[in-house]
């Protein structure tokens, strides 16, 4: 009942995952989209359900990197098939699955210049979006990612700007995408963009670095920031009169504080746009069996907003969380490649052990 109640408020619920069984079960509960990332793909591989496919790809001569991206592409394609009817019914306004571009573009261990990073985002964004109706391309709000947005939007790529924490990032992303959108040869009738605001990580930062926040403001920085960006987004697009909705994705909605209700962010942001929730969050919401109402446009008390505005250095917050975020993106990708390499070594060792020994006279 709870997820249906949440959806009835006007929220689109997506799954932060592409594991086929989870996609199937969550679709039955009413979710209408999904998203992928290296951590998700790595966890699926770890379960062993893709071992046979990995053996096939090794047999085809693919290296570890190619196998990783082939599996990612196949899992996202599978999820896209599930949500394609939603995309068709909503005339391209929902039913998307987001595909993450290579996190190693931002890896500080790779000697790439800013221009090379921008070029890679544009090249890979075009590559992985080609031929897909209901696939979004996730581009992080890093310096290079932001500088790639205009060209990608102009090329007709459907973009999910990810790893955003502040209004500054949102405004830069919005301006770049809108500039690019107006250059689209096909016009704006099928133009769609979303902007993923990471919420719980913001509150983790505040708890760690801002010990002097009042009880009323503590644990509310993420919600306050997300609601303000949502309000700005509503205002910007209202006057554009586009056919499709350009939406905020409320991401990182899994509660990190064990003392907080598991639906803390779900409830606070209910009523509009998109929530992309981890499987555990959707499961918790379903178990709660609550009746949700629209709250996304109910702003926090003005004194709380004033305190957050005065005490939270958003530039510093963004700097710290972006450094952590790019590392959290790159490390799982490296682990994913290591996991595939481990599978390869195990397969090769098994094959070597099964070969008959040749006796010499």
C-alpha positions in Angstrom: 0.0 0.0 0.0 2.7 2.5 0.9 4.4 2.7 -2.5 1.1 3.1 -4.2 0.2 5.8 -1.7 3.5 7.6 -2.4 2.9 7.4 -6.1 -0.6 8.7 -5.8 0.8 12.0 -4.4 2.5 12.6 -7.7 5.9 11.1 -7.1 7.5 8.9 -9.7 9.4 6.1 -7.9 12.4 4.6 -9.6 14.7 1.8 -8.3 18.3 2.4 -7.6 19.3 -0.9 -9.1 19.0 -3.1 -12.2 19.1 -6.6 -10.8 16.4 -8.4 -12.9 14.5 -10.0 -10.0 14.4 -6.6 -8.1 13.3 -4.8 -11.3 10.4 -7.3 -11.7 9.2 -7.2 -8.1 9.5 -3.4 -7.8 7.7 -2.9 -11.2 4.8 -5.0 -9.7 4.7 -2.5 -6.9 4.3 0.4 -9.3 7.8 1.8 -9.9 8.4 3.3 -13.3 12.1 3.5 -13.9 15.6 2.6 -12.6 19.2 3.6 -12.5 22.5 1.8 -12.6 26.1 2.4 -11.4 29.3 0.3 -11.0 28.5 -0.7 -7.4 25.2 -2.1 -8.5 26.8 -4.1 -11.4 29.6 -5.4 -9.1 27.1 -6.6 -6.5 25.1 -8.5 -9.2 28.3 -10.1 -10.5 29.3 -11.1 -7.0 26.1 -13.2 -6.7 27.4 -15.5 -9.4 24.3 -15.3 -11.6 26.3 -13.9 -14.5 29.1 -16.4 -14.3 28.0 -18.3 -17.4 27.7 -15.1 -19.4 31.2 -14.0 -18.3 32.6 -17.4 -19.5 31.0 -16.7 -22.9 32.4 -13.2 -23.1 35.9 -14.5 -22.1 35.5 -17.1 -24.8 34.8 -14.3 -27.3 38.1 -12.7 -26.5 36.8 -9.7 -24.6 39.1 -8.1 -22.0 37.9 -7.3 -18.5 36.9 -3.7 -19.3 34.9 -4.8 -22.3 33.2 -7.5 -20.3 32.2 -5.0 -17.5 30.6 -2.6 -20.0 28.9 -5.4 -21.9 27.3 -6.7 -18.7 26.3 -3.2 -17.7 24.8 -2.5 -21.1 22.9 -5.9 -21.1 21.5 -5.4 -17.6 20.3 -1.8 -18.4 18.8 -3.0 -21.7 16.9 -5.7 -19.8 15.5 -3.1 -17.4 14.6 -0.8 -20.3 12.5 -3.6 -21.8 10.5 -3.8 -18.5 9.9 -0.1 -18.4 9.4 0.5 -22.2 5.6 0.2 -21.9 5.7 3.0 -19.3 7.7 5.2 -21.7 5.2 4.5 -24.5 2.2 5.2 -22.3 3.6 8.5 -21.0 4.8 9.5 -24.4 8.5 9.6 -23.3 7.9 11.4 -19.9 8.7 8.4 -17.7 9.9 4.8 -18.0 13.7 5.5 -18.2 16.7 3.6 -17.1 19.9 5.6 -16.4 23.2 4.4 -17.6 26.4 5.6 -15.8 29.3 6.8 -17.9 32.8 5.5 -17.0 33.7 6.7 -13.5 37.4 6.3 -14.3 37.2 9.4 -16.4 37.4 11.3 -13.1 40.0 9.0 -11.5 42.8 11.1 -10.2 45.3 8.3 -11.0 44.6 8.7 -14.7 46.6 11.5 -16.3 43.7 13.0 -18.3 43.5 16.7 -18.9 40.2 18.6 -18.4 39.7 18.7 -22.2 40.3 15.0 -22.5 37.7 14.3 -19.8 35.1 16.5 -21.5 35.8 14.8 -24.8 35.4 11.3 -23.3 32.0 12.3 -21.7 30.7 13.5 -25.0 32.0 10.5 -27.0 30.8 7.9 -24.5 27.5 9.7 -24.0 26.7 9.6 -27.7 27.9 6.0 -27.9 25.9 4.5 -25.1 22.7 6.5 -25.9 22.6 5.6 -29.6 19.6 3.6 -30.6 17.9 3.7 -27.2 14.5 5.3 -26.7 14.2 5.0 -22.9 17.8 5.2 -21.7 19.2 8.2 -19.9 22.9 8.9 -19.7 24.2 9.8 -16.3 26.8 12.6 -16.3 28.4 13.7 -13.0 28.3 17.4 -12.1 32.2 17.6 -12.1 33.9 20.4 -13.9 34.4 18.1 -17.0 30.9 16.6 -16.8 29.3 20.1 -16.6 31.4 21.2 -19.6 30.1 18.2 -21.6 26.4 18.8 -21.0 25.7 21.4 -23.7 27.2 19.3 -26.5 25.4 16.2 -25.3 22.1 18.0 -25.1 22.6 19.5 -28.5 23.3 16.0 -29.9 19.9 14.8 -28.6 21.2 12.7 -25.6 18.7 12.3 -22.8 20.7 13.3 -19.7 20.5 12.6 -16.0 22.9 15.0 -14.3 24.2 13.1 -11.3 26.3 13.7 -8.2 24.8 17.1 -7.4 24.8 18.6 -3.9 24.4 22.3 -4.3 22.4 25.0 -6.1 25.5 26.2 -7.9 25.9 22.8 -9.6 22.3 22.7 -10.5 22.3 26.1 -12.1 25.4 25.4 -14.1 23.9 22.1 -15.3 20.6 23.6 -16.1 22.1 26.5 -18.1 24.3 24.2 -20.1 21.6 21.7 -20.9 19.1 24.4 -21.9 21.7 26.0 -24.2 22.3 22.6 -25.8 18.6 21.7 -26.0 17.9 24.8 -28.1 20.5 23.7 -30.6 18.8 20.3 -31.1 18.1 19.7 -34.8 15.0 17.7 -33.9 13.6 20.5 -31.8 12.2 20.3 -28.2 9.1 18.1 -28.6 11.0 15.0 -27.2 13.5 16.9 -25.0 13.8 15.4 -21.5 16.3 16.1 -18.8 16.6 15.3 -15.1 18.8 16.6 -12.3 19.8 14.2 -9.4 20.2 15.9 -6.0 22.0 13.6 -3.5 20.4 14.1 -0.1 21.5 11.8 2.6 25.2 12.4 1.9 24.6 16.1 2.6 23.3 15.3 6.0 26.2 12.9 6.7 28.5 15.8 5.9 26.6 18.2 8.2 26.6 15.7 11.1 30.3 15.3 10.7 31.4 18.9 10.2 28.7 21.1 11.6 28.4 20.2 15.3 26.9 23.6 16.3 23.6 23.2 14.3 20.5 23.4 16.4 18.3 20.4 17.0 15.8 21.8 14.6 18.3 22.2 11.8 20.3 19.0 12.4 19.5 16.3 9.8 17.6 18.8 7.6 20.3 20.3 5.4 19.7 17.7 2.7 16.0 18.2 2.6 16.3 22.0 2.7 18.7 22.0 -0.2 16.7 19.6 -2.2 13.4 21.5 -1.7 15.0 24.8 -2.7 16.5 23.3 -5.9 13.1 21.7 -6.7 11.4 25.1 -6.3 13.9 26.7 -8.6 13.5 24.0 -11.2 9.7 24.4 -11.1 10.0 28.1 -11.7 12.6 27.8 -14.5 10.7 25.3 -16.6 7.1 26.6 -16.0 7.5 29.4 -18.5 9.1 27.2 -21.2 5.9 25.3 -21.9 7.6 22.1 -23.0 5.8 18.9 -23.8 7.9 16.8 -21.4 8.7 17.5 -17.7 12.2 18.4 -16.8 12.5 17.0 -13.3 14.5 16.7 -10.2 15.6 13.3 -9.1 15.8 13.0 -5.4 18.7 10.6 -5.0 20.6 9.1 -2.1 17.3 8.6 -0.3 18.6 5.7 1.9 18.7 6.9 5.5 22.2 6.8 7.0 21.1 7.7 10.5 19.9 4.5 12.2 17.7 6.7 14.6 15.8 8.3 11.7 12.7 6.7 10.1 13.6 4.7 7.0 11.2 6.9 5.0 12.5 10.2 6.3 13.4 11.5 2.8 10.7 9.7 1.0 8.0 11.4 3.1 9.6 14.8 3.2 9.9 15.0 -0.7 6.7 13.3 -1.6 4.3 14.8 -4.2 6.3 15.6 -7.3 9.1 14.7 -9.6 11.2 11.5 -9.1 12.6 9.5 -6.2 15.2 7.0 -7.0 15.3 4.7 -4.0 17.5 1.8 -3.0 15.7 -1.6 -2.9 15.9 -1.5 1.0 14.2 1.9 1.1 11.3 0.8 -1.2 10.9 -2.4 0.9 10.8 -0.3 4.1 8.2 2.1 2.6 6.1 -0.9 1.5 6.2 -2.4 5.0 5.3 0.8 6.7 1.9 0.8 5.0 1.5 4.6 5.5 -0.7 7.1 3.7 1.5 9.7 2.2 0.5 13.3 1.3 2.2 16.0 -0.8 5.0 17.6 1.2 7.7 18.5 -1.3 6.4 22.1 -1.5 6.2 22.5 2.3 9.3 24.4 3.1 11.1 24.1 6.5 10.5 26.9 9.1 12.2 30.1 8.1 14.4 30.2 11.2 15.7 26.8 10.3 16.4 27.9 6.7 18.1 31.0 8.0 20.3 29.0 10.3 21.3 26.5 7.5 22.0 29.4 5.2 24.2 31.2 7.7 26.1 28.2 9.0 26.6 25.8 6.1 29.4 26.8 3.8 28.0 25.3 0.6 31.2 25.8 -1.4 33.2 23.7 1.2 30.4 21.1 1.4 30.4 20.7 -2.4 34.2 20.4 -2.5 34.3 17.7 0.2 31.4 15.7 -1.1 32.5 15.9 -4.8 35.9 14.6 -3.8 34.3 11.7 -1.8 31.7 11.1 -4.6 34.2 10.8 -7.5 36.2 8.4 -5.4 33.1 6.4 -4.5 32.4 6.2 -8.2 35.9 5.2 -9.3 36.7 2.7 -6.6 33.6 0.4 -7.3 34.6 0.5 -11.0 38.1 -0.7 -10.1 36.6 -3.4 -7.8 34.3 -4.5 -10.6 37.2 -4.9 -13.0 39.1 -6.8 -10.3 36.1 -9.1 -9.7 35.9 -9.9 -13.4 39.6 -10.6 -13.4 39.1 -12.9 -10.5 36.4 -14.8 -12.4 38.7 -15.1 -15.4 41.5 -16.5 -13.2 39.2 -19.0 -11.6 37.8 -20.1 -15.0 41.3 -20.4 -16.5 42.6 -22.4 -13.4 39.6 -24.8 -13.6 40.2 -25.3 -17.3 43.9 -25.9 -16.8 43.2 -28.4 -14.1 40.8 -30.3 -16.3 43.2 -30.8 -19.1 44.6 -34.4 -19.4 48.2 -34.8 -18.4 50.6 -36.0 -21.2 52.8 -38.9 -20.1 56.3 -38.9 -21.4 58.1 -42.2 -22.1 
